[in-house]
Amino acid sequence: MFLRKNDLWRVKFCFKVQESGHQRVLPGISHHVCPSLTRSCFFTFSALEMSKAGALDLASGLGGKIEKDDVLSAVDKYEKYHASFGGLDEERKANYTDMVNKYYDLATSFYEYGWGESFHFAPRWKGESLRESIKRHEHFLALQLGLKPGQKVLDVGCGIGGPLREIARFSSTSVTGLNNNEYQITRGKTLNRVAGVEQTCSFEKADFMKMPFPENSFDAVYAIEATCHAPDAVGCYKEIYRVLKPGQSFAAYEWCMTDAFDQNNRDHLKIKAEIELGDGLPDIRSTSQCLAALKEAGFEVIWEKDLAKDSPLPWYLPLDTSHFSLNSFRLTAIGRFFTKNMVMALEYVGLAPKGSQRVQSFLEKAAEGLVAGGKKEIFTPMYFFLARKPQ
Ligand SMILES: C[S@@+](CC[C@H](N)C(=O)[O-])C[C@H]1O[C@@H](n2cnc3c(N)ncnc32)[C@H](O)[C@@H]1O
């Protein structure tokens, strides 16, 4: 039953959105929808039926802290930082705060909608769901750091706090999340309240290149797929070194180009540029650059490894359009098709700001770049290291 041409139909809906443990009701949004609404909109509303809360949360969060009328121009500015739009590495590094914050204001709602509360990949075992693998990957960091009940831990670049809440509960520690994005912190505080962890989990809005903590403050520090946003790895690791207590450990999952990446291969460079554009990155470093930066910052490296190498299932599987999974349906080709059309309709009826479709398209490019980078093994989002600040 597709819409017939010239149908003028009225969509009346009243969504009850579960958020923060309270019911938020958007009553009687009523629209005369013009005849140009096509078959894709039918899919769109089918998608809304499937997940009302997710769809409206996605729409209401789009643009983050950016004024809704300014979203389109923010997308323009963001894209212009990147190589595919003529931008230079040096400009991205010099303006990293603006570039990264614009990215997360624009992309966070999509991340949360498609990925959940933790914004990272994970190695995956057969029979394991994406959610299970993500939690296991977080537990692995806690175990490597040897976290003990009552310890004070820092999460560098904490997103909306999915890993922080999991690690605090898993290890009975107190975790401070450091993040430079105001919108993500607002979401994180809400989610902390919902999870009932606000006594042991907190957020600090600051740049990880200039941390607002005295030296020797933390018993352990970790970073999950976050320090890749730093314009300078040595500067960022030195800040981590400074706030960590002597004899204590720092562990991370870094986004890196692997040894298979060839600077002179145009295909490789295109993939790298797609990942940078789609993920708000200034310039993806190689695994050896990260290792050298850790040592230069003063750390003793205990062990390091690209965990993608022995993952039984590839980490990029959820984004691979040839793969289908009901568990992570929104990330599949059909799920993404629904999302694309849903965003188009939400933007059309004014529930999502203008520019939302453009964000969806560069995230789509990112997914393509990540899958291509993963398949060619020139890119990894899980270069793991455990490093210690000497006594
Ligand atoms: C891919 S997200 C990962 C978030 C989180 N670690 C997780 O796994 O859910 C990267 C995070 O780094 C944060 N970030 C990027 N640059 C930052 C900076 N200069 N200072 C503090 N946080 C930053 C972003 O705001 C975002 O929250």
The ligand as a MOL file (V3000), in Angstrom:
LIG
                    3D

  0  0  0     0  0            999 V3000
M  V30 BEGIN CTAB
M  V30 COUNTS 27 29 0 0 0
M  V30 BEGIN ATOM
M  V30 1 C 34.7170 8.5460 19.0240 0
M  V30 2 S 34.3180 9.4730 20.4400 0 CHG=1
M  V30 3 C 34.6630 8.2340 21.6490 0
M  V30 4 C 33.9130 8.4940 22.8870 0
M  V30 5 C 34.0580 7.4700 24.0050 0
M  V30 6 N 35.4290 7.2090 24.3120 0
M  V30 7 C 33.3420 6.1960 23.6520 0
M  V30 8 O 34.0420 5.2270 23.3060 0
M  V30 9 O 32.1150 6.1630 23.7160 0 CHG=-1
M  V30 10 C 35.6630 10.6390 20.7040 0
M  V30 11 C 35.4460 11.5840 21.8700 0
M  V30 12 O 36.6160 12.4010 22.0660 0
M  V30 13 C 36.1660 13.7080 22.4490 0
M  V30 14 N 37.2250 14.6920 22.1330 0
M  V30 15 C 37.7460 14.9670 20.9160 0
M  V30 16 N 38.6760 15.9340 21.0140 0
M  V30 17 C 38.7520 16.2840 22.3310 0
M  V30 18 C 39.5370 17.2140 23.0490 0
M  V30 19 N 40.4270 18.0040 22.4500 0
M  V30 20 N 39.3890 17.2800 24.3890 0
M  V30 21 C 38.4800 16.4760 25.0210 0
M  V30 22 N 37.6960 15.5800 24.3820 0
M  V30 23 C 37.8260 15.4790 23.0390 0
M  V30 24 C 34.9360 13.9170 21.5970 0
M  V30 25 O 34.1540 15.0030 22.0520 0
M  V30 26 C 34.2780 12.5480 21.7470 0
M  V30 27 O 33.5650 12.5130 22.9270 0
M  V30 END ATOM
M  V30 BEGIN BOND
M  V30 1 1 1 2
M  V30 2 1 2 3
M  V30 3 1 2 10
M  V30 4 1 3 4
M  V30 5 1 4 5
M  V30 6 1 5 6
M  V30 7 1 5 7
M  V30 8 2 7 8
M  V30 9 1 7 9
M  V30 10 1 10 11
M  V30 11 1 11 12
M  V30 12 1 11 26
M  V30 13 1 12 13
M  V30 14 1 13 14
M  V30 15 1 13 24
M  V30 16 1 14 15
M  V30 17 1 14 23
M  V30 18 2 15 16
M  V30 19 1 16 17
M  V30 20 1 17 18
M  V30 21 2 17 23
M  V30 22 1 18 19
M  V30 23 2 18 20
M  V30 24 1 20 21
M  V30 25 2 21 22
M  V30 26 1 22 23
M  V30 27 1 24 25
M  V30 28 1 24 26
M  V30 29 1 26 27
M  V30 END BOND
M  V30 END CTAB
M  END
